[in-house]
Amino acid sequence: MRNPFAGQRMTKADVVAGVPGAIGGVPDGMAAGLLAGVSPVHGLYASLAGRFFGGIGTSTRLMVITTTSASALAAGSVLTEVAPEQRSAAMVVLTLLAGIAMLVAGALRLGRYTRFVSHSVMTGFLLGVAANIVFGQLPVLVGAPSEGSVAALKALHVITHPRQIHWPSALVGALAVVLLLVVARTRFRTVASLAGLIVPAAVVIGLGWDQVATVSDAGEIPRGFPVPQMPELSLLSPSLIAGALAVTVIVLVQGAGVAESSPNPDGFRAKTDRDFRAQGIGNVFSALFRGMPVGGSLGQTAINVTSGARTRWAAMWSGLWILVILVLLSGVVGRVPMPTLAAILIVAAVGSMNIDQIVAIWSSGNISRVALGVTFVATLVLPVTSAVGVGVGVSLLMQMNQEAMDLRVVRLRVQGEYLVESPAPKRLTDNEIVILDVYGSLFYAGARTLQSQLPDPTGATNCVVILRLRGRTTASSTFLHIVADYARRLDAVGGRLYLSGVAPQIRSVWTDELLESQGIKIEFFPASSTVGESTLSAYADAEIRVDERRS
């Protein structure tokens, strides 16, 4: 097996590539803290710890583990019922719990389950998150008070009460938006966020607009080297545990998406479970440094790649550069106007709305439309943690519905040494032998769909149905119930059900003693290494049975 750490020596290119990431990470981190409803310093410390400690163990080597809008919004929604004076400490505990949950998910190899969250559901969720960011940050952008239980209502309150807008704050926010959009279209796009901070801050200081809210108003920025400390575990509660699990789902699914979009340059295949553990480590250390939840960031990973990163050291160096900025410039960070952070969030949220992707999903069918729409609406009107549950539920329902819809039963006719497909009959006739093959899942709804497609034996006599189970090693209780019921119906008209290609795992469940105790008569033909052999053997035996009973 190839060593995943091979060729991972630190290079000068990695050290340099870490600089743009750090420059962008400072405003992004502060904005994430604002989005979560806590001091921006939590986002700064999270950006530092997530990048460095999480980057040590990533399987997707160029992935940057840092604050993300979705995790920040989810964390903020978990803390809405926490008293304001305890919110910062609760955020740290939430981050620790999420980190532990991610480590457990990696240890249990749960990475394979991320595929059950459909693309439509994840797109709807992220679209809803982006909309919530825009709506929720509008009051901060214009310095206006807001009312409403959800972000959309808060934005509506601002729009319908223009006299409450603080126009100096609105001008600062608008200037930041313009700078972010303009600089992003130049070759200096990697420092667009920095420009969006520095210039508006200079305007506020130069004009003496003291009423414009700054980062220091939300909490003092500690000076010097951040010292690790244990979270206040006395704040542990069932709501925090449930919220941490919701944050974990969001972070891990997003991280899997980052891994898909940023494959390793040397072709080494990323391991989802290892990325789970790396994000878990990043969150544990983020909590120790009083940070907030972190995860794989698509935007910051893209900056890392375009900046010339070659190994995992680039992400780690961006964390070290953030530490340098914190130690040397903490006073400057505190004077950043809050409307500029809101501008960064709004521009990033609007930029994340991929219209082409939404159109493609919308045109792919009713199921995808329903999943996209339901998840989007749920994210707008429900807490993010509840919306995640709705999204996962929609994914599972879609999965089962698709399995049921995709299930198809065909008839196999014996022509010499071959089995030739033809449409399955609706009804059986006297002395008929029918071989059936099934395409699709036989779990849950799929098994019920099979029940509706099996030929009706009513009115027929001395008929045999051979159900081919080649390649199926497990069977749900629903499937076993349906097969047993069909076997009884055939037996009632003098027929018999044969099962061919039966795997040992299935036969060990359906023992002769069990079948006899329930009055079920089934003939089994175990699978062999030769495809079709057991089915042809079953057909030959069925011919003998039908001929004997006919005479």
C-alpha positions in Angstrom: 0.0 0.0 0.0 1.3 3.4 -0.9 2.4 5.6 2.0 0.0 8.5 2.4 2.7 10.7 3.8 5.2 10.1 1.0 6.4 13.2 -0.8 5.0 15.5 1.9 8.2 17.4 2.8 7.6 21.1 3.5 8.7 23.4 0.6 9.2 27.1 0.2 6.2 27.2 -2.0 4.1 25.9 0.9 5.4 28.6 3.3 4.6 31.3 0.7 1.2 29.8 -0.2 0.2 30.1 3.4 0.3 33.9 3.4 -2.7 34.6 1.2 -4.7 32.0 3.1 -3.8 33.7 6.4 -4.7 37.1 5.0 -8.1 35.8 3.9 -8.5 33.7 7.0 -8.4 36.7 9.4 -11.5 38.5 8.1 -13.2 35.2 7.3 -12.6 34.0 10.8 -13.9 37.2 12.4 -16.9 37.1 10.1 -17.7 33.6 11.2 -17.7 34.6 14.8 -20.1 37.4 14.0 -22.3 35.0 12.1 -22.4 32.6 15.1 -23.4 35.5 17.4 -20.2 35.4 19.5 -17.1 37.5 19.7 -15.1 37.5 16.4 -12.1 36.3 18.4 -13.6 32.8 18.5 -13.4 32.7 14.7 -9.8 34.0 14.7 -8.7 31.3 17.2 -10.6 28.6 15.3 -8.9 29.6 12.0 -5.6 29.3 13.6 -6.1 26.0 15.4 -8.2 24.3 12.6 -5.7 25.1 9.9 -2.6 23.9 11.8 -3.7 21.0 13.9 -6.4 19.8 11.5 -4.0 20.0 8.6 -1.6 17.6 10.2 -3.8 14.6 9.5 -5.8 15.4 6.4 -6.0 12.7 3.7 -7.0 15.4 1.2 -3.6 17.2 1.5 -4.6 20.6 0.3 -7.8 20.8 2.3 -7.9 23.8 4.6 -9.8 23.2 7.9 -11.2 26.4 9.1 -14.4 28.2 9.9 -17.3 27.9 7.4 -20.5 29.8 7.1 -22.7 26.7 7.4 -21.0 25.5 10.6 -21.0 29.0 12.1 -24.7 29.4 11.3 -25.5 26.0 12.7 -23.5 26.7 15.9 -25.2 30.0 16.3 -28.6 28.5 16.1 -27.7 25.9 18.8 -26.8 28.8 21.2 -29.9 30.9 20.7 -31.4 29.7 24.0 -28.1 30.1 25.9 -27.8 33.2 28.1 -25.6 35.9 26.5 -23.1 35.8 29.3 -22.6 32.1 28.8 -22.7 31.9 25.0 -18.9 32.2 24.4 -18.2 29.4 26.9 -21.0 27.3 25.5 -19.6 27.7 22.0 -16.3 26.3 23.1 -18.0 23.3 24.7 -20.1 22.8 21.5 -16.9 22.8 19.5 -15.3 20.2 21.7 -18.3 17.9 21.5 -18.4 18.3 17.7 -14.7 17.4 17.5 -15.2 14.3 19.6 -18.2 13.2 17.4 -16.1 13.6 14.3 -13.3 11.5 15.8 -15.8 8.8 16.6 -17.3 9.0 13.1 -13.8 8.5 11.7 -13.0 5.6 14.0 -16.3 3.9 13.1 -15.6 4.4 9.4 -18.9 6.3 8.8 -17.5 8.1 5.8 -19.4 5.8 3.4 -22.7 7.2 4.7 -22.1 10.7 3.4 -23.3 9.4 0.0 -26.8 9.1 1.4 -27.2 12.9 1.6 -28.2 13.6 -1.9 -26.8 16.4 -4.1 -30.2 18.0 -4.3 -30.6 18.1 -0.5 -27.1 19.5 0.1 -27.5 22.1 -2.6 -30.9 23.2 -1.1 -29.3 23.4 2.4 -26.3 25.4 1.2 -28.6 27.7 -0.8 -30.7 28.2 2.3 -27.6 28.9 4.4 -26.5 31.5 1.9 -29.9 33.2 1.9 -29.9 33.2 5.7 -26.5 34.8 5.8 -27.6 37.6 3.4 -30.8 38.2 5.3 -29.2 37.9 8.7 -26.3 40.2 8.0 -28.3 43.0 6.3 -29.0 44.7 9.7 -25.3 44.6 10.6 -24.4 45.9 7.2 -26.5 49.1 7.6 -26.2 49.4 11.4 -30.0 49.0 11.9 -31.9 47.3 14.7 -33.9 44.2 13.6 -36.9 42.2 14.8 -38.0 38.7 13.8 -37.7 35.1 14.7 -35.9 34.2 11.5 -33.3 35.9 9.3 -35.8 36.7 6.5 -38.1 38.6 8.9 -35.1 40.6 10.3 -34.2 41.7 6.8 -37.8 42.6 6.1 -37.9 44.7 9.2 -34.9 46.7 8.1 -36.3 47.2 4.6 -39.7 48.4 5.9 -38.1 50.7 8.5 -35.5 52.7 6.5 -35.4 55.5 9.0 -33.7 53.2 11.5 -30.7 52.7 9.2 -27.4 54.2 10.5 -26.2 55.8 7.3 -22.5 56.0 8.2 -22.5 52.3 8.9 -24.4 51.7 5.6 -21.9 53.7 3.7 -19.0 51.8 5.3 -20.7 48.5 4.4 -21.4 49.5 0.9 -17.8 50.6 0.4 -16.6 47.2 1.6 -19.0 45.4 -0.8 -17.7 47.5 -3.7 -14.1 46.8 -2.8 -14.7 43.1 -2.4 -16.3 42.9 -5.8 -13.9 45.1 -7.7 -10.6 43.7 -6.2 -11.8 40.2 -6.7 -11.8 40.8 -10.5 -8.2 41.8 -10.5 -4.9 39.9 -10.1 -5.0 40.9 -6.4 -8.1 38.8 -5.7 -6.4 36.8 -3.0 -6.3 40.0 -0.8 -9.8 41.2 -1.7 -11.0 40.5 1.9 -8.1 42.4 3.3 -8.8 45.4 1.1 -12.5 45.2 2.2 -11.3 45.6 5.8 -8.5 48.1 5.7 -10.0 50.8 3.5 -13.3 51.1 5.3 -11.5 51.0 8.6 -9.3 53.9 7.5 -12.4 55.8 6.4 -14.1 55.3 9.8 -11.0 56.4 11.7 -10.3 59.3 9.4 -13.8 60.7 9.6 -14.2 60.0 13.3 -17.3 57.9 12.9 -17.2 56.5 16.4 -20.8 55.4 16.3 -19.9 52.7 13.7 -19.7 49.4 15.6 -16.2 47.7 15.6 -14.9 44.3 16.5 -13.8 45.5 19.9 -17.4 46.4 20.7 -18.3 42.7 20.5 -15.5 41.7 22.8 -11.9 42.6 23.6 -9.3 41.0 21.4 -6.7 39.4 23.7 -3.1 40.4 23.1 -0.2 38.0 22.7 0.0 34.3 22.3 -3.3 32.4 22.9 -2.9 30.0 25.7 -4.9 26.7 25.6 -7.4 26.1 28.4 -10.0 23.5 29.2 -13.6 24.2 28.2 -16.2 24.7 30.9 -17.7 21.2 30.9 -20.2 22.3 33.6 -22.2 23.8 30.7 -22.7 20.4 29.1 -26.4 19.8 28.3 -28.5 17.6 26.1 -29.2 20.5 23.7 -25.5 21.1 23.2 -24.9 17.4 22.5 -27.8 17.3 20.0 -26.5 20.6 18.4 -23.0 19.2 18.2 -24.2 16.2 16.3 -26.0 18.4 13.8 -22.9 20.5 13.4 -20.9 17.3 12.9 -23.2 16.2 10.0 -22.9 19.6 8.3 -19.1 19.7 8.7 -18.5 16.1 7.5 -20.7 16.3 4.5 -19.2 19.6 3.4 -15.7 18.1 4.0 -16.5 15.2 1.8 -17.5 17.7 -0.9 -14.2 19.6 -0.5 -12.3 16.3 -0.9 -14.1 15.6 -4.2 -13.5 19.0 -5.6 -9.8 19.1 -4.6 -8.1 15.8 -5.3 -4.5 15.2 -4.3 -2.0 16.4 -6.9 0.0 13.2 -6.9 -3.2 11.1 -7.5 -3.2 9.5 -4.0 -6.8 8.7 -3.2 -8.2 10.6 -0.3 -9.7 8.6 2.6 -13.0 10.1 3.9 -12.6 8.6 7.3 -9.2 10.1 7.8 -10.5 13.5 6.8 -13.2 12.9 9.4 -10.6 12.4 12.0 -8.5 15.4 10.9 -11.5 17.7 11.2 -12.2 16.2 14.6 -8.7 17.0 15.7 -9.0 20.5 14.3 -12.2 21.0 16.4 -10.7 19.6 19.6 -7.8 22.0 19.4 -10.1 24.8 18.3 -12.0 24.2 21.5 -8.8 24.2 23.6 -7.9 27.6 22.1 -11.4 29.0 22.7 -12.4 28.7 19.1 -15.6 27.7 17.3 -16.5 24.7 15.0 -14.3 24.2 11.9 -14.4 22.0 8.9 -13.1 21.7 5.3 -13.7 25.0 3.6 -14.2 25.0 -0.2 -13.3 28.7 -0.6 -10.1 28.6 1.5 -9.0 25.3 -0.1 -9.4 27.0 -3.5 -7.2 29.9 -2.3 -4.7 27.4 -1.0 -4.6 25.6 -4.4 -4.3 28.8 -6.5 -1.6 30.2 -4.2 0.7 27.3 -5.2 0.3 24.9 -2.3 2.0 21.6 -2.8 1.6 19.7 0.4 -0.4 19.8 3.7 2.2 22.2 5.1 0.6 25.1 3.2 -2.6 24.9 5.2 -0.6 24.5 8.4 1.6 27.5 7.6 -1.5 29.7 6.9 -2.4 28.9 10.6 1.0 29.9 11.8 0.8 33.2 9.8 -2.6 33.9 11.4 -0.9 33.4 14.8 1.8 36.0 13.8 -1.0 38.4 12.8 -2.8 37.9 16.1 0.4 38.4 18.2 1.5 41.5 16.3 -1.7 43.2 15.2 -4.4 42.3 17.7 -5.1 46.0 18.4 -5.6 46.7 14.7 -8.0 43.8 14.4 -10.2 45.2 17.2 -10.8 48.4 15.2 -12.3 46.6 12.1 -15.8 48.0 11.5 -18.5 45.4 11.9 -20.3 46.4 8.7 -17.2 45.3 6.7 -17.5 41.8 8.3 -21.1 41.7 7.3 -20.1 42.7 3.8 -17.6 39.9 3.6 -20.3 37.4 4.6 -22.9 38.7 2.2 -20.5 38.8 -0.8 -19.3 35.3 0.0 -22.9 34.0 0.4 -24.1 35.5 -2.9 -21.0 34.1 -4.6 -21.7 30.6 -3.3 -25.1 30.5 -5.1 -24.4 28.4 -8.1 -27.3 29.2 -10.4 -26.2 26.8 -13.1 -26.2 24.0 -10.6 -29.6 24.9 -9.3 -31.0 25.0 -12.8 -29.5 21.6 -13.5 -31.1 20.1 -10.4 -34.4 21.7 -11.2 -34.5 20.2 -14.7 -33.6 16.7 -13.5 -37.0 15.7 -12.3 -39.7 16.1 -9.7 -37.9 14.2 -7.0 -34.8 16.5 -7.2 -37.0 19.6 -7.3 -38.9 18.5 -4.1 -35.7 17.7 -2.3 -34.1 21.0 -3.3 -37.2 23.1 -2.4 -38.1 21.3 0.9 -34.6 21.6 2.2 -34.3 25.2 1.1 -37.5 26.3 2.8 -36.7 24.3 5.9 -33.4 26.0 6.2 -35.1 29.4 5.9 -37.8 28.9 8.5 -36.3 26.3 10.9 -33.2 26.4 13.0 -30.2 25.1 11.0 -29.9 22.0 13.2 -33.6 21.1 12.5 -33.1 21.8 8.8 -30.2 19.3 8.8 -32.6 16.7 10.2 -35.2 17.5 7.5 -32.5 17.3 4.8 -31.3 13.9 6.0 -34.9 12.7 6.2 -35.6 13.9 2.7 -32.4 12.1 1.5 -33.5 8.8 3.0 -37.0 9.1 1.6 -35.6 9.9 -1.8 -33.3 6.9 -1.6 -36.1 4.5 -0.7 -38.4 6.1 -3.3 -35.8 5.8 -6.0 -35.1 2.2 -5.1 -38.8 1.4 -5.3 -39.1 3.2 -8.6 -36.0 1.7 -10.1 -37.0 -1.9 -9.3 -37.8 -3.9 -12.4 -38.8 -7.6 -12.7 -38.1 -9.4 -16.0 -38.7 -12.9 -17.2 -35.7 -15.2 -18.3 -36.5 -17.7 -21.0 -34.3 -20.8 -21.4 -33.0 -21.0 -25.0 -30.4 -23.7 -25.2 -27.6 -22.8 -22.8 -28.7 -19.2 -22.5 -31.2 -17.2 -20.5 -32.9 -14.5 -22.6 -34.8 -11.6 -21.1 -38.5 -10.8 -21.9 -41.3 -9.0 -20.1 -42.6 -10.6 -16.9 -46.1 -11.9 -17.1 -48.9 -10.4 -15.1 -50.6 -13.7 -14.3 -49.5 -17.4 -14.3 -51.1 -20.1 -16.3 -51.5 -23.9 -15.7 -48.3 -26.0 -15.7 -46.2 -22.9 -16.5 -42.6 -22.4 -15.4 -41.5 -18.8 -15.0 -38.0 -17.6 -14.2 -37.9 -14.1 -12.8 -34.9 -11.8 -12.3 -35.0 -8.6 -10.3 -33.1 -5.4 -11.0 -32.9 -3.0 -8.0 -32.9 -3.0 -4.3 -35.0 -5.5 -2.3 -35.0 -3.5 0.9 -38.1 -1.8 2.4 -40.0 0.0 -0.4 -38.2 -2.0 -3.1 -39.5 -5.3 -1.6 -43.0 -3.9 -1.6 -42.6 -2.9 -5.3 -41.5 -6.5 -6.0 -44.7 -7.8 -4.4 -46.8 -5.8 -6.8 -44.8 -7.1 -9.8 -44.8 -10.8 -9.1 -47.2 -12.8 -11.4 -50.6 -13.5 -9.9 -51.0 -17.3 -9.4 -54.8 -17.0 -8.8 -56.7 -19.5 -11.0 -53.6 -21.3 -12.2 -52.6 -24.8 -11.2 -49.3 -26.8 -11.1 -47.1 -23.7 -11.8 -43.5 -23.0 -10.7 -41.9 -19.6 -10.2 -38.1 -19.5 -10.1 -36.9 -16.2 -8.4 -33.2 -15.6 -9.2 -31.3 -14.0 -6.3 -27.8 -14.0 -7.8 -25.4 -11.5 -6.1 -27.7 -10.8 -3.1 -26.1 -11.5 0.2 -28.6 -9.9 2.5 -32.4 -9.7 2.7 -34.6 -7.4 4.7 -37.3 -8.8 6.9 -39.9 -7.2 4.5 -38.5 -9.1 1.6 -38.5 -12.4 3.5 -42.1 -11.8 4.5 -43.2 -11.1 0.9 -41.4 -14.2 -0.4 -43.0 -16.3 2.3 -46.4 -15.0 1.4 -45.9 -15.6 -2.3 -44.7 -19.2 -1.6 -47.9 -19.8 0.3 -50.0 -18.5 -2.6 -48.3 -20.8 -5.0 -48.6 -23.8 -2.7 -52.3 -23.1 -2.4 -52.8 -23.8 -6.2 -50.4 -26.7 -6.3 -47.5 -24.7 -7.4 -44.0 -24.1 -5.9 -41.6 -21.3 -5.4 -37.9 -21.9 -6.3 -35.1 -19.6 -5.2 -31.9 -19.9 -7.4 -28.5 -18.3 -6.9 -29.0 -18.3 -3.2 -26.1 -17.0 -1.1 -25.1 -18.9 2.0 -25.9 -15.9 4.1 -29.5 -16.0 3.1 -29.8 -19.7 3.3 -28.5 -19.6 6.9 -31.4 -17.4 7.8 -34.1 -19.4 6.1 -33.4 -22.8 7.7 -35.5 -25.8 7.0 -36.8 -25.8 10.6 -37.9 -22.2 10.3 -39.8 -22.8 7.1 -41.4 -26.0 8.3 -42.6 -24.3 11.5 -44.3 -21.6 9.4 -45.7 -23.9 6.8 -43.6 -22.4 4.0 -42.5 -24.6 1.1 -39.6 -23.3 -0.9 -36.9 -25.1 -3.0 -33.4 -23.7 -2.7 -30.6 -23.8 -5.3 -27.4 -22.4 -4.0 -25.3 -20.1 -6.1 -22.2 -21.5 -7.8 -19.2 -19.9 -9.5 -20.8 -20.4 -12.9 -23.3 -17.7 -13.6 -26.8 -19.2 -14.4 -25.9 -22.7 -13.4 -28.2 -22.8 -10.3 -31.0 -21.2 -12.3 -30.8 -23.8 -15.1 -30.6 -26.6 -12.4 -33.8 -25.2 -10.8 -35.5 -25.0 -14.3 -34.6 -28.7 -15.0 -36.0 -29.7 -11.6 -39.1 -27.6 -12.2 -39.7 -29.4 -15.5 -39.6 -32.8 -13.8 -42.0 -31.6 -11.1 -44.5 -30.1 -13.5 -44.5 -33.2 -15.8 -45.0 -35.6 -12.8 -47.9 -33.6 -11.5 -49.4 -33.1 -14.9 -49.5 -36.9 -15.5 
